[in-house]
C-alpha cells in the first residue's frame, strides 16, 4: 500500500506525539549517513531490517507504549530520510520527512480504513481517507489486490499484490496516481515496496524498491544504516515516488 496503510482532530494523537518526539530525538544520530548502527528509542525494539534494490535500508521497530503500532525508519547513502508509522492493520497513520521535518498525517477515523486482515482473507481491500500535510488536505483512495503469486526473497515468503492509489485536492481534482506491484507479508502484516509508477499530468516516474535482504537480530549487518544494493550516482539521481507504506 502506498498511502493508507489515513474526521480531523485539532491536536496530535498519542501516536502523533510519539512520532514527533521520535523524529526530533533520533534525527541527530540517525542522519550520519550510516556512520552509526541503528539504535531504536528507549522503550522500543528493532525486529527487522530490510535492504532494498533502491539503495535504501529500512529499520523496523515496535514500542512498548504503543502495542500493535509498527515503526519504520529509512536510510539512504546520505543518512535517515523517512520515519513512518502504521497500525496493526497496516493503515498508514503518520510520516515525517527527516531532512525537511514535513509531517503528513492521516485524519482519523478514515472513511474506509485500510485492512491487511481483509486483504489476506478475501484477496482485496480498498480504502478512502484524507491526509494533511503543511495545512493542505488531500483525499486518497485506492485498492490492494492479491495477484495469487508467491515469491521467496532471501528466505522470506511474500504474497504478490497489485495496487492503485489516487490523490485528489479538496475541489475533487485528480492530482496524481501511483500504480504497481508490491509484496505483503502475512507474518509481519505489512507491505513491502515493489515496482511502482507515479503519474501527474505529463510527468511519469517508475521506481523499483523491492526488498533484497531480510535481516533479523543476530544476523550480520542487522543494525546497519548503510544501504548496499544498486547504490551509486545514477540511482541517487533518480527522483523517488512518495512512499507511505
C-alpha positions as CSV (number, residue, x, y, z in Angstrom):
1,X,0.0,0.0,0.0
2,X,1.3,3.4,-0.9
3,X,-0.6,5.7,1.4
4,X,-3.0,4.1,3.7
5,X,-1.7,1.8,5.3
6,X,-5.3,7.9,6.8
7,X,-12.6,13.2,10.9
8,X,-9.9,15.8,11.5
9,X,-8.6,16.3,15.1
10,X,-7.1,19.7,16.1
11,X,-4.3,18.2,18.2
12,X,-1.8,15.3,17.7
13,X,-3.0,11.9,18.9
14,X,-0.8,9.9,21.2
15,X,0.7,8.3,18.1
16,X,1.3,11.7,16.6
17,X,3.1,12.9,19.7
18,X,5.2,9.8,19.7
19,X,6.1,10.3,16.1
20,X,7.1,13.9,16.6
21,X,9.2,13.1,19.6
22,X,11.0,10.2,17.9
23,X,11.7,12.3,14.8
24,X,13.4,15.0,16.8
25,X,15.2,12.8,19.3
26,X,16.6,10.4,16.6
27,X,17.5,12.9,13.9
28,X,20.9,13.9,15.1
29,X,22.4,10.4,15.4
30,X,20.3,8.9,12.6
31,X,21.4,11.3,9.8
32,X,25.1,10.5,9.9
33,X,25.0,8.6,6.6
34,X,25.4,5.2,8.1
35,X,28.2,6.2,10.4
36,X,26.5,4.5,13.4
37,X,24.4,1.4,13.7
38,X,20.7,2.0,14.3
39,X,19.6,2.2,17.9
40,X,15.8,2.5,18.5
41,X,14.4,4.9,21.0
42,X,14.2,4.0,24.7
43,X,11.3,1.5,25.2
44,X,11.4,0.4,21.6
45,X,12.8,-2.8,20.0
46,X,14.2,-3.3,16.5
47,X,13.0,-6.6,15.0
48,X,13.7,-6.4,11.2
49,X,16.0,-4.7,8.7
50,X,15.2,-4.7,5.0
51,X,17.9,-3.9,2.4
52,X,16.2,-2.8,-0.9
53,X,17.2,-2.8,-4.5
54,X,16.9,1.1,-4.5
55,X,20.0,1.7,-2.3
56,X,18.0,2.1,0.9
57,X,17.7,0.2,4.1
58,X,14.6,0.2,6.4
59,X,14.8,-0.4,10.1
60,X,11.5,-1.7,11.6
61,X,10.7,-1.5,15.3
62,X,8.0,-1.5,17.9
63,X,7.5,0.4,21.1
64,X,6.0,-0.8,24.4
65,X,3.8,2.3,24.9
66,X,2.0,1.7,21.6
67,X,1.2,-2.0,21.2
68,X,0.4,-3.0,17.7
69,X,2.0,0.0,16.0
70,X,4.8,-0.6,13.6
71,X,7.6,2.0,13.0
72,X,10.0,2.2,10.1
73,X,13.0,4.5,9.6
74,X,14.6,4.6,6.1
75,X,18.2,5.4,5.3
76,X,20.0,6.1,2.0
77,X,23.6,6.9,1.4
78,X,23.2,10.3,3.0
79,X,21.5,9.0,6.1
80,X,18.0,8.9,7.6
81,X,15.3,10.5,5.4
82,X,12.0,9.0,6.4
83,X,10.1,8.0,9.6
84,X,6.7,6.2,9.2
85,X,4.1,4.7,11.4
86,X,1.4,2.2,10.6
87,X,-1.1,0.4,12.9
88,X,-1.7,-3.3,13.3
89,X,-3.9,-3.3,10.2
90,X,-1.2,-1.7,8.1
91,X,-3.2,1.5,8.0
92,X,-0.9,4.4,7.5
93,X,-1.0,6.8,10.4
94,X,1.8,9.3,10.0
95,X,5.1,10.0,8.3
96,X,7.9,12.5,8.6
97,X,10.4,13.7,6.1
98,X,13.5,13.9,8.2
99,X,15.5,16.3,6.1
100,X,12.7,18.8,5.9
101,X,10.7,17.9,9.0
102,X,7.5,17.9,7.0
103,X,4.8,15.7,8.6
104,X,2.0,14.0,6.7
105,X,-0.8,12.7,8.9
106,X,-3.9,10.7,8.3
107,X,-7.1,12.3,9.5
108,X,-8.8,9.7,11.7
109,X,-11.2,8.0,11.5
110,X,-10.9,7.2,7.8
111,X,-14.0,7.0,5.7
112,X,-12.9,3.5,4.7
113,X,-9.8,2.3,6.6
114,X,-7.2,0.0,5.1
115,X,-7.2,-3.5,6.5
116,X,-4.5,-6.0,5.8
117,X,-6.7,-8.6,7.5
118,X,-9.3,-8.1,4.8
119,X,-6.8,-8.3,2.1
120,X,-5.3,-11.6,3.4
121,X,-8.7,-13.2,4.0
122,X,-10.5,-12.0,0.8
123,X,-7.8,-11.1,-1.6
124,X,-8.9,-7.5,-2.0
125,X,-9.1,-4.3,0.1
126,X,-9.9,-0.7,-0.7
127,X,-9.6,2.5,1.2
128,X,-10.7,6.1,1.3
129,X,-9.2,8.7,3.7
130,X,-8.0,12.2,4.0
131,X,-4.4,13.3,4.8
132,X,-3.0,16.6,5.7
133,X,0.5,18.0,5.0
134,X,1.6,21.5,5.7
135,X,-2.0,22.6,6.1
136,X,-3.1,21.2,2.8
137,X,-5.7,18.5,2.8
138,X,-5.7,15.7,0.2
139,X,-8.2,12.8,-0.4
140,X,-6.6,9.4,-1.0
141,X,-8.4,6.5,-2.5
142,X,-7.3,3.1,-3.9
143,X,-7.1,-0.6,-3.5
144,X,-4.8,-3.6,-2.9
145,X,-5.4,-6.9,-4.6
146,X,-3.6,-10.2,-4.2
147,X,-2.2,-11.5,-7.5
148,X,-2.2,-15.1,-6.4
149,X,1.6,-15.2,-6.8
150,X,4.1,-16.0,-4.1
151,X,7.7,-15.1,-4.1
152,X,10.6,-16.0,-1.8
153,X,13.1,-13.3,-1.3
154,X,16.1,-14.0,0.9
155,X,14.2,-16.9,2.5
156,X,11.1,-14.7,3.2
157,X,7.8,-15.8,1.8
158,X,5.8,-12.9,0.4
159,X,2.5,-12.6,-1.4
160,X,2.3,-10.6,-4.6
161,X,-0.1,-7.6,-4.8
162,X,-1.1,-5.1,-7.3
163,X,-2.4,-1.7,-6.3
164,X,-3.6,1.7,-7.4
165,X,-3.6,4.9,-5.3
166,X,-5.3,8.2,-6.4
167,X,-4.7,11.6,-4.8
168,X,-7.3,14.4,-5.1
169,X,-7.3,18.0,-3.9
170,X,-10.2,19.5,-1.9
171,X,-12.0,20.5,-5.1
172,X,-12.0,16.9,-6.2
173,X,-9.4,17.4,-9.0
174,X,-7.1,14.4,-9.5
175,X,-3.6,15.3,-8.7
176,X,-1.6,12.1,-9.2
177,X,-1.8,8.4,-9.3
178,X,0.5,5.6,-8.3
179,X,0.1,2.1,-9.6
180,X,2.3,-1.0,-9.5
181,X,3.0,-4.3,-7.7
182,X,4.2,-4.8,-4.1
183,X,4.5,-7.5,-1.6
184,X,2.6,-8.3,1.6
185,X,3.9,-10.4,4.5
186,X,1.3,-12.5,6.4
187,X,4.0,-12.9,9.1
188,X,4.7,-9.2,9.6
189,X,1.2,-7.9,8.5
190,X,2.7,-5.2,6.5
191,X,3.6,-4.2,2.9
192,X,7.0,-4.1,1.2
193,X,7.5,-1.9,-1.8
194,X,8.0,-3.2,-5.3
195,X,7.8,-1.6,-8.8
196,X,5.6,1.4,-8.9
197,X,4.8,4.1,-11.4
198,X,3.9,7.7,-10.3
199,X,2.0,9.9,-12.8
200,X,0.9,13.5,-12.5
201,X,-0.1,15.3,-15.7
202,X,2.6,14.7,-18.3
203,X,5.1,13.6,-15.7
204,X,5.8,9.9,-15.0
205,X,8.4,8.1,-12.9
206,X,8.9,4.4,-12.2
207,X,11.0,3.0,-9.3
208,X,11.9,-0.4,-8.0
209,X,12.3,-0.5,-4.3
210,X,11.8,-4.3,-3.9
211,X,13.4,-6.0,-0.9
212,X,16.7,-7.7,-1.5
213,X,17.6,-8.9,2.0
214,X,15.7,-9.5,5.3
215,X,17.8,-9.3,8.4
216,X,16.9,-10.2,11.9
217,X,18.5,-9.7,15.3
218,X,21.8,-11.6,15.4
219,X,22.2,-11.5,11.6
220,X,25.4,-9.8,10.4
221,X,24.5,-6.2,9.4
222,X,21.1,-6.3,11.1
223,X,21.6,-2.8,12.7
224,X,23.5,-1.2,9.8
225,X,22.2,2.0,8.4
226,X,24.3,1.7,5.3
227,X,22.4,0.6,2.1
228,X,24.3,-1.9,-0.1
229,X,22.3,-2.7,-3.2
230,X,22.5,-0.7,-6.5
231,X,24.0,2.3,-4.9
232,X,25.8,4.9,-6.9
233,X,25.4,8.3,-8.8
234,X,23.0,7.0,-11.4
235,X,20.5,5.7,-8.9
236,X,20.8,8.5,-6.4
237,X,20.0,11.0,-9.2
238,X,16.6,9.4,-9.8
239,X,13.5,11.1,-8.1
240,X,11.7,8.8,-5.7
241,X,7.9,8.5,-5.6
242,X,6.3,9.3,-2.3
243,X,6.2,6.2,-0.1
244,X,3.9,5.9,3.0
245,X,3.9,2.2,3.1
